[in-house]
Amino acid sequence: MIKFDSNQFLILSIYIVQIRFTTTDHFSTSRISELNNNKLHKCLSLSLPLSTRIIYPCNTLKNQNSFQYQCTHFNVSSLSSILGGRISHSPAVIIYPRDSSDVQNVVKCATKLNYIVNALGGGHSYEGYGLGSVYNNIIINMERINYINIDQYDRIGTFGAGARLGPIYYTAYQHGNLTINGGSCPWVGLAGHALGGGFGFLARLHGLLSDNIIEMTAVNDQGELLTINETHEPELYWALRGGGGGLFVIVTEFKFRLIKPPSVVTTFLSIWNTNATKYVIQRYQSLIFNNRTLNLNKNIFMEMFVNKTHVQILIINFDIDLKEFNKTILLFLKGLPTSNNISFDKQDWLNFVYKHSGLDNLNGDHRHLLLENLTLPTYNFKGKHLFYNQSINNHSLELVIHRLALADGNISMLFNPWDGYLSEIPVNKTAFPHRNFKFGVQFMNYWIDRQQEEKQMNLLNQIYLCLYNDSTKYSYINYIDRTENNWMNVYYNTHQQRLISIKNIYDKKNRFSFERTIQINQKKTTYSFTIFILLFFSY
């Protein structure tokens, strides 16, 4: 009870004030305090076995040089064999798990302490996104989960997500003369390659690598272990076959349907000077769009390489019957200028893989090198890509050839045929949306001096723009380009909304996030409080 003096006059005013504020349930990408990193260290220490290798930056964790906890000054760029990503952030920790259980425990710590987690397959990414793109993230390097088990009777391969293509090719071939329909580079990590689609020499004959995924084991954003196949988590099974890596879950194991490789691979290689470049490209396109000569024969694969010094065509026959192969070669050469160099080759599948792996500059029998986790020598790189459903017109060809001649650097274009069996698979069967295009072109540039980066990237972009208008404007997500503004449409085409919906189910907090991954717009919650303020005035 409040008493007032009789000489005082009380004025009582009651003010009702309503305060409204909004919070966003978002995943913060800002710098996390060192105190929180110490909490992360404690959580990982309690969760992971001593055999797990963990690396912390020295400015975050001091006096930790035990077998398990290593302290080093590092930048994530040093973890990528190609400096395409131009990523300079520093992570909170790099972890090398041994199995799915380790990955589960890492994700549980990340969820508890609110960290972004990025899985690095152990190979390379065109833009380095396996390393993430925000400060103080957790990088899970999967390279130690690299087991390869071949069931030659059922033709099923079970692979750890950190396995590389080279060891898989070698091991599968030694066990029952089997293979996967993957890419040509032996150091490429299986996980990122397959999750993005997985294009390779056998694509026109057997489809993408992702088309042969039977089952996956993965860790979700809560650290739970999921079995993913046609009947378990079917929407996720759809999304992980061609939607791209690192988007929804962390895949730790794959089961693939293996295929029988061709018993004999015959190749034809022809090289011309630049004065023949326009005519060779025109002939290449004429055969690509001639269903009678190429599309009906899925065993033939034609790859064309163009730079400022020469143009070359590689025609591959994955069949011992040479009649159609020779017919295609004669049709290609008819009316073209005389070639500088022509060569034929014939080999078994494993020798073919090795020869076209980029390792053929060594001497002797080096097939055993496919068993090693090879790393590409570090270099500066930028790549772009476009799909085509019509021929590039003559004006555009003349313009790009002129630009190439003026460019200083190692700029090149690589033409690859698509179509074939790829286009026979319904476009909605998997998340890969670009099945019906005729061919694709990679635009690539390599340089040594880092000071030349901006100049070389501009030169590459000029080459790219010369051929842009004739393209479909779509691209392959495994050739991801950070400068692509309309990237959701470019990479996902008609599958955008379905992929966003799946992201909202399996990673609504954006736990697995990087610069060019699907982001979920977080829910905003508005809170209202009504405050009664009593003001007393007396005199």
C-alpha positions in Angstrom: 0.0 0.0 0.0 1.3 3.4 -1.0 0.7 6.4 1.3 0.8 10.0 0.1 1.1 13.2 2.2 -2.0 15.2 2.3 -0.2 18.2 0.9 0.9 16.4 -2.1 -1.2 16.1 -5.2 -0.9 12.8 -7.1 -1.1 12.6 -10.8 -1.2 9.0 -11.9 -0.7 8.3 -15.6 -0.8 4.9 -17.1 0.9 4.4 -20.4 0.4 1.3 -22.4 3.4 0.6 -24.6 3.5 -2.3 -27.0 7.0 -3.4 -28.0 7.4 -5.5 -31.2 10.6 -7.1 -32.3 11.4 -9.7 -34.9 13.9 -12.5 -34.7 15.1 -14.7 -37.6 15.8 -18.3 -37.0 18.9 -18.3 -39.3 22.2 -19.9 -39.5 24.8 -17.3 -38.7 27.8 -17.1 -41.0 29.5 -14.4 -39.0 32.7 -15.0 -37.1 32.2 -17.2 -34.1 34.0 -16.4 -30.9 37.1 -18.2 -29.7 35.2 -19.2 -26.6 32.8 -21.1 -28.8 35.7 -22.7 -30.7 36.9 -23.9 -27.4 33.5 -25.5 -26.8 33.8 -27.1 -30.2 37.2 -28.6 -29.2 35.7 -30.0 -26.0 32.7 -31.5 -27.9 34.9 -33.1 -30.5 37.3 -34.4 -27.8 34.5 -36.2 -26.0 32.8 -37.5 -29.2 35.6 -38.8 -31.5 38.0 -41.7 -31.0 41.7 -41.0 -30.6 42.4 -42.4 -34.1 40.6 -39.5 -35.7 42.9 -36.9 -37.1 41.8 -33.3 -36.2 43.6 -30.1 -37.3 43.0 -26.8 -35.6 44.5 -23.4 -36.7 47.3 -22.4 -34.3 45.7 -19.1 -33.5 42.6 -20.9 -32.2 44.0 -23.8 -30.2 47.4 -23.7 -28.5 49.7 -26.3 -27.2 48.0 -29.2 -28.9 50.4 -31.3 -30.9 49.3 -34.8 -30.0 48.7 -37.5 -32.5 45.0 -36.6 -32.7 45.0 -32.9 -32.3 47.4 -31.0 -34.7 48.0 -27.3 -34.7 49.1 -25.6 -37.9 48.9 -22.3 -39.7 46.7 -23.0 -42.7 44.5 -21.6 -45.3 41.8 -23.7 -47.0 43.3 -22.9 -50.4 46.2 -25.2 -49.7 43.7 -28.1 -49.4 42.6 -27.7 -53.0 44.7 -28.9 -55.9 43.3 -26.2 -58.2 43.1 -22.6 -57.2 39.9 -22.1 -59.0 38.0 -21.2 -55.8 40.0 -18.2 -54.8 38.8 -19.0 -51.2 40.7 -17.4 -48.4 38.7 -18.0 -45.3 40.0 -19.9 -42.3 37.9 -22.8 -40.9 37.5 -23.6 -37.2 38.7 -27.1 -37.7 39.5 -29.8 -40.3 38.5 -33.3 -39.4 39.5 -36.6 -41.1 36.8 -39.2 -40.1 37.3 -42.9 -40.4 33.7 -43.9 -40.7 30.1 -42.8 -40.7 30.0 -42.7 -36.9 32.7 -40.1 -36.8 30.8 -38.0 -39.3 27.7 -38.3 -37.2 29.5 -37.1 -34.0 31.0 -34.1 -35.9 27.6 -33.0 -37.2 26.0 -33.4 -33.7 28.7 -31.1 -32.3 28.1 -28.6 -35.1 24.3 -28.7 -34.5 24.8 -28.2 -30.8 27.1 -25.2 -31.3 25.7 -23.8 -34.5 28.5 -24.4 -37.0 28.3 -24.7 -40.8 29.6 -28.0 -42.0 31.2 -28.7 -45.4 32.3 -32.1 -46.7 35.4 -32.3 -48.9 35.5 -35.4 -51.1 39.3 -35.3 -51.2 39.6 -34.5 -54.9 38.9 -31.1 -56.4 36.1 -28.7 -57.2 36.1 -26.1 -59.9 35.4 -23.4 -57.4 36.6 -25.1 -54.2 33.2 -25.3 -52.6 34.1 -28.6 -50.8 36.0 -26.2 -48.5 32.9 -24.1 -47.9 32.8 -20.4 -48.2 32.4 -18.9 -44.8 34.8 -18.1 -41.9 35.0 -20.6 -39.0 33.2 -23.5 -40.7 33.9 -27.2 -40.0 35.5 -29.0 -42.9 35.1 -32.8 -43.0 37.7 -34.2 -45.2 36.4 -37.6 -46.4 39.6 -38.9 -47.9 40.1 -41.6 -45.2 36.7 -43.2 -45.9 38.0 -44.6 -49.1 37.3 -48.4 -49.1 36.4 -50.2 -52.3 34.5 -53.5 -52.2 33.6 -55.3 -55.4 30.9 -58.0 -55.6 31.7 -59.3 -59.1 28.9 -61.8 -59.0 26.1 -59.3 -58.5 28.1 -56.6 -60.2 27.7 -54.2 -57.3 30.4 -51.8 -56.0 30.4 -50.5 -52.4 32.6 -47.4 -52.0 33.5 -45.1 -49.2 32.6 -41.5 -50.1 36.3 -40.5 -50.0 37.4 -42.9 -52.7 38.8 -41.5 -55.9 38.0 -42.6 -59.5 41.5 -44.0 -60.3 41.6 -46.6 -57.5 38.0 -47.6 -58.3 38.8 -48.1 -62.0 41.8 -50.2 -61.2 40.2 -52.4 -58.5 36.9 -53.0 -60.3 38.8 -54.1 -63.4 40.9 -56.5 -61.4 37.8 -58.0 -59.8 35.7 -59.5 -62.6 36.7 -57.1 -65.4 34.1 -54.4 -64.3 34.0 -50.7 -64.2 32.0 -47.6 -63.4 30.8 -45.1 -66.0 32.6 -42.1 -64.4 34.9 -39.3 -65.5 38.5 -39.6 -66.9 40.5 -37.9 -64.1 41.8 -40.4 -61.6 42.2 -37.9 -58.7 38.5 -36.8 -58.9 36.6 -37.6 -55.7 33.8 -40.0 -56.1 31.2 -38.2 -54.0 31.1 -34.8 -55.6 31.4 -36.3 -59.1 28.5 -38.7 -58.6 26.2 -36.4 -56.7 26.5 -33.8 -59.5 25.7 -36.3 -62.2 29.1 -37.8 -63.2 29.7 -37.4 -66.9 32.4 -39.4 -68.7 33.5 -41.3 -71.8 30.8 -43.9 -71.4 27.9 -41.5 -70.8 26.4 -41.9 -74.3 26.5 -45.7 -73.8 25.6 -46.1 -70.1 24.4 -42.7 -68.9 25.7 -40.7 -66.0 27.5 -42.2 -63.0 24.5 -41.1 -60.8 22.2 -43.1 -63.0 23.8 -46.3 -61.6 23.6 -45.4 -57.9 21.6 -48.1 -56.1 21.9 -46.9 -52.5 23.6 -44.4 -50.3 24.3 -44.0 -46.6 24.3 -40.5 -45.3 24.3 -38.3 -42.2 21.6 -35.7 -41.9 21.7 -32.2 -40.3 20.9 -33.8 -36.9 23.7 -36.3 -37.0 21.3 -39.2 -37.8 22.4 -42.0 -40.2 20.0 -42.5 -43.1 19.8 -45.3 -45.7 18.7 -43.8 -49.0 17.4 -45.8 -51.9 14.3 -46.1 -54.1 12.1 -47.1 -51.1 13.8 -45.4 -48.2 13.9 -41.6 -48.4 12.9 -41.6 -52.1 12.8 -37.9 -52.5 16.3 -37.6 -51.2 17.3 -40.5 -53.4 16.0 -38.5 -56.4 17.8 -35.3 -55.3 21.2 -36.8 -54.6 21.4 -38.3 -58.2 22.4 -35.2 -60.1 21.4 -32.3 -57.8 25.0 -31.6 -56.7 27.2 -32.3 -53.7 27.0 -30.9 -50.2 23.4 -29.7 -50.4 21.2 -31.9 -48.2 23.2 -34.5 -46.3 26.7 -35.8 -46.1 26.9 -39.1 -48.0 29.4 -41.5 -46.5 28.9 -44.6 -48.7 27.7 -45.4 -52.2 26.5 -48.7 -53.8 26.7 -48.6 -57.6 25.6 -50.9 -60.3 28.8 -51.8 -62.1 29.0 -52.3 -65.8 31.1 -54.4 -68.2 33.6 -52.2 -70.0 34.3 -52.6 -73.7 36.8 -55.4 -74.4 38.6 -53.3 -76.9 38.8 -49.5 -77.2 39.9 -48.1 -80.5 40.8 -44.4 -80.8 41.5 -42.1 -83.7 43.3 -38.8 -83.1 43.8 -36.0 -85.7 45.4 -32.6 -85.2 45.2 -29.5 -87.5 46.7 -26.0 -87.4 44.4 -23.1 -86.5 43.7 -22.3 -90.2 41.4 -25.4 -90.1 39.7 -24.6 -86.8 36.5 -23.2 -88.2 36.0 -26.1 -90.7 36.8 -28.8 -88.1 34.2 -27.3 -85.7 31.6 -27.1 -88.4 32.2 -30.8 -89.4 32.1 -31.8 -85.7 28.7 -30.1 -85.4 27.4 -31.6 -88.6 28.0 -35.1 -87.3 26.6 -34.3 -83.8 23.3 -33.3 -85.4 23.3 -36.2 -87.9 21.3 -39.0 -86.2 22.1 -41.5 -88.9 25.9 -41.3 -88.3 26.3 -40.7 -84.6 23.3 -40.7 -82.4 22.1 -44.2 -83.4 25.5 -45.6 -82.5 26.1 -44.9 -78.8 29.4 -46.7 -78.9 31.1 -43.7 -80.7 32.3 -40.7 -78.7 33.7 -37.6 -80.3 35.7 -35.1 -78.3 37.2 -31.9 -79.8 39.8 -29.7 -78.2 40.5 -26.1 -79.5 43.1 -23.5 -78.4 45.1 -20.8 -80.1 47.7 -23.1 -81.6 45.7 -26.1 -82.9 42.4 -28.0 -83.1 42.2 -31.8 -82.5 39.5 -34.4 -82.7 39.5 -37.6 -80.7 37.0 -40.3 -82.0 36.6 -43.3 -79.7 34.9 -46.6 -80.5 33.8 -48.7 -77.5 33.2 -51.8 -79.6 35.3 -54.3 -81.5 33.3 -53.9 -84.7 35.3 -51.2 -86.6 33.0 -50.9 -89.6 30.9 -48.0 -88.3 33.9 -46.5 -86.6 35.9 -46.3 -89.9 32.8 -44.9 -91.7 32.5 -42.1 -89.1 36.2 -41.2 -89.5 36.0 -41.1 -93.3 32.9 -38.9 -93.1 34.6 -36.6 -90.6 37.7 -36.1 -92.7 36.0 -35.7 -96.1 36.7 -32.3 -97.5 38.8 -31.1 -94.6 42.3 -29.7 -94.9 45.1 -32.2 -94.6 45.9 -33.0 -91.0 49.3 -32.5 -89.4 49.1 -35.7 -87.4 46.9 -38.7 -87.5 47.2 -41.7 -85.2 45.2 -44.9 -84.4 45.4 -46.8 -81.1 43.9 -49.9 -79.7 43.9 -51.0 -76.1 42.0 -52.7 -73.3 39.7 -50.6 -71.0 42.2 -50.1 -68.2 45.0 -49.0 -70.5 42.6 -46.6 -72.2 41.6 -45.1 -68.8 45.2 -44.7 -67.9 46.2 -43.1 -71.2 43.5 -40.5 -71.0 43.9 -39.8 -67.4 46.6 -37.2 -67.7 49.2 -39.5 -66.3 50.6 -40.8 -69.6 53.7 -38.6 -69.6 55.4 -41.1 -67.3 57.5 -44.1 -68.5 56.7 -47.8 -68.1 53.7 -49.6 -66.7 52.1 -47.1 -64.3 48.7 -48.6 -64.0 49.4 -49.2 -60.3 49.4 -45.4 -59.9 45.6 -45.5 -60.3 45.6 -47.1 -56.9 47.1 -44.1 -55.2 45.1 -41.0 -54.1 46.7 -38.8 -56.6 46.6 -35.0 -56.3 46.7 -32.7 -59.3 49.7 -30.3 -59.1 48.5 -26.9 -57.8 47.8 -24.3 -60.4 45.5 -21.4 -61.1 42.4 -22.3 -63.0 39.0 -21.0 -64.1 36.3 -22.9 -66.0 33.0 -22.1 -67.5 30.5 -24.3 -69.4 27.5 -24.2 -71.8 25.1 -26.7 -73.3 24.0 -26.5 -77.0 21.0 -27.8 -78.8 21.8 -26.0 -82.1 25.0 -25.4 -84.1 27.1 -22.4 -83.3 26.7 -20.0 -86.2 29.6 -19.0 -88.5 29.9 -15.4 -87.2 30.3 -16.6 -83.6 32.9 -19.2 -84.7 34.9 -16.5 -86.6 34.7 -14.2 -83.6 35.8 -16.8 -81.0 38.7 -18.0 -83.2 39.9 -14.4 -83.6 39.7 -13.9 -79.8 41.6 -17.1 -79.1 44.4 -16.0 -81.5 44.8 -12.7 -79.5 44.6 -14.3 -76.1 47.8 -14.7 -74.1 47.5 -17.7 -71.8 46.4 -21.3 -71.9 42.7 -20.7 -72.9 41.0 -23.7 -74.5 37.6 -25.1 -75.3 36.6 -28.7 -75.0 33.6 -30.0 -76.9 31.9 -33.2 -75.7 28.8 -35.0 -77.1 25.8 -35.7 -74.9 22.6 -37.3 -76.1 22.7 -41.0 -76.8 21.5 -43.1 -73.8 21.5 -40.0 -71.7 18.4 -38.7 -73.5 16.6 -42.0 -73.2 16.3 -41.7 -69.4 13.2 -39.6 -68.5 14.4 -36.1 -67.3 12.4 -36.4 -64.1 13.8 -39.8 -63.1 16.7 -38.1 -61.3 17.6 -34.5 -60.3 19.9 -34.1 -63.3 17.9 -31.8 -65.6 20.0 -31.6 -68.8 19.5 -34.9 -70.6 18.3 -33.7 -74.0 21.1 -31.4 -75.1 23.4 -32.4 -78.0 26.8 -31.3 -76.8 28.5 -29.2 -74.2 31.5 -26.9 -74.3 34.0 -26.3 -71.4 35.9 -23.0 -71.5 39.1 -23.3 -69.5 42.1 -21.2 -68.6 45.3 -21.9 -66.7 47.9 -19.5 -65.6 51.0 -19.4 -63.3 51.3 -15.8 -62.1 48.6 -15.1 -59.5 48.9 -11.4 -60.3 47.4 -12.2 -63.8 44.2 -13.6 -62.3 41.8 -10.8 -63.1 43.2 -10.3 -66.6 43.1 -14.1 -67.4 39.6 -14.4 -66.1 38.4 -11.5 -68.2 40.0 -13.1 -71.3 38.2 -16.3 -70.6 34.9 -14.5 -70.2 35.4 -12.8 -73.6 35.8 -16.2 -75.2 32.8 -17.5 -73.4 30.6 -14.6 -74.4 31.5 -15.1 -78.1 29.5 -18.4 -78.0 26.9 -17.6 -75.3 24.0 -16.5 -77.5 24.0 -19.7 -79.5 23.8 -21.8 -76.4 20.9 -23.1 -74.3 22.1 -20.8 -71.4 22.2 -23.9 -69.2 25.3 -25.6 -67.6 26.5 -28.7 -65.8 26.7 -28.2 -62.0 30.0 -30.1 -61.7 31.6 -27.3 -63.8 30.2 -24.8 -61.3 31.1 -21.1 -61.9 30.9 -18.6 -59.0 30.4 -15.7 -61.5 27.2 -17.1 -62.8 24.4 -14.8 -61.5 21.4 -16.8 -62.5 22.9 -20.0 -61.2 19.7 -21.6 -59.8 18.1 -21.7 -63.2 21.4 -22.4 -65.1 22.2 -25.6 -63.0 18.7 -26.8 -61.9 16.5 -25.8 -64.9 13.0 -27.2 -64.3 14.0 -29.0 -61.0 14.5 -25.9 -58.9 11.4 -25.9 -56.9 11.5 -29.6 -56.1 15.1 -29.3 -54.9 14.2 -26.3 -52.7 11.4 -28.3 -51.1 13.7 -31.2 -50.4 16.3 -28.8 -48.9 13.6 -27.5 -46.7 12.9 -31.0 -45.4 16.5 -32.2 -44.8 18.5 -29.1 -44.1 16.1 -26.3 -43.2 18.8 -24.7 -40.9 21.3 -24.5 -43.8 23.8 -26.6 -41.8 25.4 -27.8 -45.1 25.8 -24.4 -46.8 28.2 -22.7 -49.1 28.1 -19.8 -51.6 26.4 -21.5 -54.4 24.1 -24.0 -52.6 20.4 -23.9 -52.2 19.6 -21.6 -49.2 16.4 -21.8 -47.3 14.8 -18.5 -46.3 14.5 -18.7 -42.6 11.2 -18.2 -40.8 10.8 -14.8 -39.1 9.0 -14.8 -35.8 7.5 -11.6 -34.4 7.1 -11.2 -30.6 4.8 -8.7 -29.0 4.9 -7.5 -25.4 2.5 -5.1 -23.8 4.1 -3.1 -21.0 2.1 -1.1 -18.5 4.1 1.9 -17.3 2.8 3.7 -14.3 4.1 7.2 -13.8 3.6 9.1 -10.5 4.0 12.8 -10.3 3.6 14.7 -7.0 4.1 18.2 -5.8 
